[in-house]
Structure formats: structure tokens, C-alpha cells
Amino acid sequence: MPGNRGVYVVGAGVVGLSTAIRALEAGFEVTIFAELFPGDKKSIKYTSCWAAANHISVASTNELLHQLERETFSALTQLLKDDPLAPVMSQPHQEHVETMRPEIQKQMDHLAQFYSDYRVMQPAELPEGVSYGGEFTTFFIDVPRYLVWLMDRFLILGGKAFRATLPSLSVLLSKDNCPTIAPFPPTSTNPTPSFNPVAILNCTGIGALSLGDVLDTDVFPTRGEVLILRAPWIKHGLTHYYNDGHLSYVLPRQSGDVILGGTFQVGDWHPTSRPETVKSIKERGIEAYPELLPEGKREFRNIQDLEVVEECVGLRPTRKGGIRLEVTTLNAHSRSVPVVHNYGHGGAGYQSSWGSAKMAVELLKSALQ
Ligand SMILES: Cc1cc2nc3c(=O)[nH]c(=O)nc-3n(C[C@H](O)[C@H](O)[C@H](O)COP(=O)(O)OP(=O)(O)OC[C@H]3O[C@@H](n4cnc5c(N)ncnc54)[C@H](O)[C@@H]3O)c2cc1C
């Protein structure tokens, strides 16, 4: 392909990696710069490693997100056809409602419209205390394996990656101003980057608050505290809506681990688990779904019998106005370069990842025309 096709992607979370893969597939030469990568020790600065994560549409009132989630659902369907061993499962998910309220009804109507096999469950199928149930088939992503799988796919397609903590995007336009960079993985023999990209893709998640020249104060965290349990016998997901307005969710992974959640705490930056929250997640979890306990221990409903692997806290990168998918221009070091922003996915970064990646690459192509 003639001319400079070099683009830089900043960020190696689910959004950055998916975007980088789609950019490679579109014929660009792609280099990722990121502070954190798949396989690193988990960090509060890297939301993707903490996600639950499955595909349950939350786009009843957001047209863009709806489109991105639809596109991602199709991409995940294709991905499993192309690679049946990919760390993604297609399994049933149930929604259990104790008492129906208008906002829950709206979400159920939305799910019924979004997922083609959605069905209302029969009263005989519902546990005690549940007045409404819905079931549909969707995707469950085994997060640690999936991130590594994405990184491998990026490298196999010829992508290059460097570890760097960037104070701004402009430093990528000047070798002399860029902080220390190191090839990723460390064993790779990547040539030094040119610092001459035709465009930059900003996929920094909550890190959009850390880039001096494009800092976006509309970004804020929605803290999520969840538990990873060992419960390989759980084969379907569940969301349980309690009468008091709380909800629990249970999401199985291919590995046999199960996520039990969780919280949605707007503006809360607290980076570690809180004992009272952990206790409440466990108590609500076994109330809604005693099957989380090993067989033989379900009758007593004792939270000590849950096999907890890890207590997790992640900061969903939420943004006033929703996901930012737009192009701006970066003027620095006597150069002018388009920046495609792709961040602010909140609690939907996995389920909108491939749709966002596709749209970001379309924006990239039109910015370069
Ligand atoms: C508890 C919980 C449950 C969730 N469940 C789901 C779910 O079921 N379904 C779903 O779709 N989503 C879910 N999410 C949301 C999802 O995890 C996020 O939307 C998604 O991970 C955001 O990905 P990202 O790539 O934008 O950001 P991140 O994963 O945070 O990645 C950001 C990247 O940018 C890099 N970076 C940032 N700033 C800089 C800088 N200055 N210099 C260099 N590098 C930088 C970081 O190192 C990292 O590589 C959940 C989240 C949580 C916390």
C-alpha cells in the first residue's frame, strides 16, 4: 500500500486492542502504546482486566450504543464461527424480577426486542419470590484469556507494541519529547517507532483524564465491586432484581470461574474492596441463586461456603454524553495530525468493543481522505 500508513493506538484495553486489530485488517501499520497490557498484574488503571463480562444490551435509550452493541453481537457470532476455541461462550442468560416496576419493564421490553430468542419464562420455571422471568442466549467472555487472545491476534497480524506512560498525545510526534518506551512483549525486536504517525487513536478509557493535551473532564468512574467464585457447575447467567431496588448478577466463564456482582458507584474512586460490600454481595448472591454454593451446602445458605477466588474492584470509564467517537486535530511540533477518540464506554466496553472499533476505523479513513 503506497504512502505512510502508520497509525498509533494509545491503550491496550479491550477497546484499544479491538480497534488496533480492525485498523490492521483495514491495511494500516499499527503500533500500540500503553502503560498496561494483557497479562500484567491487575491494576485499577486498567478496567478491562476487572470486567465481568457479558453482552446484555443497556442501550434502550441510546441509539449509538445500540448500533455498537448490535455490531459487536454480530462480530462475536462470527468470531466463534471462525475460532470455536476462542475464550467466549454462547449460553443462556435469565432475568429474574421480584416485583415489576416501569423502568425494569422498559429494560425487559428492550431485551425482548434486542435478542432474537428472548422468551418470557413460565411461572413454574421461576424460583419462589420471582414474579417475572425472561431468558435469551448471549455471549460470556472469559476476560483474562480474551485479552491475551486479542493481544496475540494483534501481534500475529503484524502489529507492534510499546510500553509507555504518556503525559500527553503530542509526545508521540517527537522522539525527543517522548518518555521511555520499551517493546512489548519484552522479547520482541520492534524497531524504534518513527514518531511520524498519520493519525492517533485515543483508546485510553479512564486514562482519558491523564492526557494533558486532550484531557476530557466529562470522564468519571462508575466503580464496580464484584467477586470471582469457583463454581464450574454454573452454566447460565442470571440478573436478579430485588424489591428494594438492588440487583445481583451471576456470569459464568469458560474457565469455570463465575462472577458475582456487584456495585455501580458513580464518582467513587476507591481502589480496593470494602468488607461490608463483599459481605452484602455474598448474602444477596446466595439468596437469589443458592446454586452458587457447592452441592450439599445449599440448604444452609452460609456465605462461608462460597469458594471466593478474588475480590475485584474496577472503574468503569463513564462519560457525560456517552462514548466519544469523534475526530479532532492535534497540532504539535509543527505538525497537524487527526486524533480519533474512542473511549468512555462505561459498563459496556466489551459488548460494544467491535462496533466501536469498526466506527473508529471508518472515522480514521475519512479523516485521512
Ligand atoms: C465490575 C465490572 C463489570 C463489567 N462488566 C461488563 C460487562 O459485563 N460487559 C461489558 O461490556 N463491559 C463491562 N464492564 C466495562 C468494561 O470493563 C469497560 O467498559 C472496558 O474495559 C473499558 O475498556 P477500555 O479499553 O476503554 O479501557 P481500559 O481497559 O482501562 O484500558 C485503557 C488502556 O489505556 C492505557 N492508558 C491509559 N492512559 C494512558 C496513558 N496516559 N499512557 C499510556 N497508556 C495509557 C492503559 O494502560 C490501558 O492499556 C465492566 C466493568 C467493571 C469494572
The ligand as an SDF file (V2000), in Angstrom:
LIG
                    3D

 53 58  0  0  0  0  0  0  0  0999 V2000
  -17.0450   -4.8260   37.5970 C   0  0  0  0  0  0  0  0  0  0  0  0
  -17.1530   -4.5200   36.1500 C   0  0  0  0  0  0  0  0  0  0  0  0
  -18.0040   -5.2900   35.3440 C   0  0  0  0  0  0  0  0  0  0  0  0
  -18.1010   -5.0140   33.9870 C   0  0  0  0  0  0  0  0  0  0  0  0
  -18.9090   -5.8110   33.2150 N   0  0  0  0  0  0  0  0  0  0  0  0
  -19.0210   -5.5670   31.8900 C   0  0  0  0  0  0  0  0  0  0  0  0
  -19.8620   -6.3860   31.0790 C   0  0  0  0  0  0  0  0  0  0  0  0
  -20.4930   -7.3360   31.5510 O   0  0  0  0  0  0  0  0  0  0  0  0
  -19.9380   -6.0910   29.7540 N   0  0  0  0  0  0  0  0  0  0  0  0
  -19.2580   -5.0420   29.1930 C   0  0  0  0  0  0  0  0  0  0  0  0
  -19.3680   -4.8170   28.0030 O   0  0  0  0  0  0  0  0  0  0  0  0
  -18.4460   -4.2630   29.9460 N   0  0  0  0  0  0  0  0  0  0  0  0
  -18.3350   -4.4880   31.2700 C   0  0  0  0  0  0  0  0  0  0  0  0
  -17.5490   -3.6740   32.0530 N   0  0  0  0  0  0  0  0  0  0  0  0
  -16.9920   -2.4480   31.4520 C   0  0  0  0  0  0  0  0  0  0  0  0
  -15.6920   -2.6930   30.7160 C   0  0  0  0  0  0  0  0  0  0  0  0
  -14.7940   -3.3550   31.5520 O   0  0  0  0  0  0  0  0  0  0  0  0
  -15.0990   -1.3530   30.2460 C   0  0  0  0  0  0  0  0  0  0  0  0
  -16.0630   -0.6200   29.5050 O   0  0  0  0  0  0  0  0  0  0  0  0
  -13.8880   -1.5960   29.3550 C   0  0  0  0  0  0  0  0  0  0  0  0
  -12.9790   -2.4610   29.9710 O   0  0  0  0  0  0  0  0  0  0  0  0
  -13.1830   -0.2880   29.0010 C   0  0  0  0  0  0  0  0  0  0  0  0
  -12.0710   -0.6380   28.2140 O   0  0  0  0  0  0  0  0  0  0  0  0
  -11.0190    0.4130   27.6910 P   0  0  0  0  0  0  0  0  0  0  0  0
  -10.1430   -0.3170   26.7480 O   0  0  0  0  0  0  0  0  0  0  0  0
  -11.7190    1.6410   27.2290 O   0  0  0  0  0  0  0  0  0  0  0  0
  -10.2050    0.8710   28.9930 O   0  0  0  0  0  0  0  0  0  0  0  0
   -9.0690    0.1180   29.8320 P   0  0  0  0  0  0  0  0  0  0  0  0
   -9.3160   -1.3280   29.8920 O   0  0  0  0  0  0  0  0  0  0  0  0
   -8.9590    0.8330   31.1400 O   0  0  0  0  0  0  0  0  0  0  0  0
   -7.7420    0.3390   29.0140 O   0  0  0  0  0  0  0  0  0  0  0  0
   -7.1060    1.5870   28.9560 C   0  0  0  0  0  0  0  0  0  0  0  0
   -5.7580    1.4120   28.3100 C   0  0  0  0  0  0  0  0  0  0  0  0
   -5.1890    2.7020   28.0980 O   0  0  0  0  0  0  0  0  0  0  0  0
   -3.9000    2.7620   28.6960 C   0  0  0  0  0  0  0  0  0  0  0  0
   -3.6500    4.1380   29.1070 N   0  0  0  0  0  0  0  0  0  0  0  0
   -4.4950    4.9890   29.7230 C   0  0  0  0  0  0  0  0  0  0  0  0
   -3.9030    6.1770   29.9180 N   0  0  0  0  0  0  0  0  0  0  0  0
   -2.6440    6.0620   29.4220 C   0  0  0  0  0  0  0  0  0  0  0  0
   -1.5210    6.9470   29.3280 C   0  0  0  0  0  0  0  0  0  0  0  0
   -1.5900    8.2010   29.7850 N   0  0  0  0  0  0  0  0  0  0  0  0
   -0.3760    6.4860   28.7640 N   0  0  0  0  0  0  0  0  0  0  0  0
   -0.2970    5.2180   28.2820 C   0  0  0  0  0  0  0  0  0  0  0  0
   -1.3260    4.3480   28.3580 N   0  0  0  0  0  0  0  0  0  0  0  0
   -2.4750    4.7670   28.9000 C   0  0  0  0  0  0  0  0  0  0  0  0
   -3.9710    1.7740   29.8500 C   0  0  0  0  0  0  0  0  0  0  0  0
   -2.6910    1.3810   30.2670 O   0  0  0  0  0  0  0  0  0  0  0  0
   -4.7500    0.6450   29.1690 C   0  0  0  0  0  0  0  0  0  0  0  0
   -3.8950   -0.1230   28.3620 O   0  0  0  0  0  0  0  0  0  0  0  0
  -17.3840   -3.9490   33.4110 C   0  0  0  0  0  0  0  0  0  0  0  0
  -16.5090   -3.1960   34.2150 C   0  0  0  0  0  0  0  0  0  0  0  0
  -16.4000   -3.4820   35.5520 C   0  0  0  0  0  0  0  0  0  0  0  0
  -15.4540   -2.6760   36.3860 C   0  0  0  0  0  0  0  0  0  0  0  0
  1  2  1  0
  2  3  1  0
  2 52  2  0
  3  4  2  0
  4  5  1  0
  4 50  1  0
  5  6  2  0
  6  7  1  0
  6 13  1  0
  7  8  2  0
  7  9  1  0
  9 10  1  0
 10 11  2  0
 10 12  1  0
 12 13  2  0
 13 14  1  0
 14 15  1  0
 14 50  1  0
 15 16  1  0
 16 17  1  0
 16 18  1  0
 18 19  1  0
 18 20  1  0
 20 21  1  0
 20 22  1  0
 22 23  1  0
 23 24  1  0
 24 25  2  0
 24 26  1  0
 24 27  1  0
 27 28  1  0
 28 29  2  0
 28 30  1  0
 28 31  1  0
 31 32  1  0
 32 33  1  0
 33 34  1  0
 33 48  1  0
 34 35  1  0
 35 36  1  0
 35 46  1  0
 36 37  1  0
 36 45  1  0
 37 38  2  0
 38 39  1  0
 39 40  1  0
 39 45  2  0
 40 41  1  0
 40 42  2  0
 42 43  1  0
 43 44  2  0
 44 45  1  0
 46 47  1  0
 46 48  1  0
 48 49  1  0
 50 51  2  0
 51 52  1  0
 52 53  1  0
M  END
$$$$
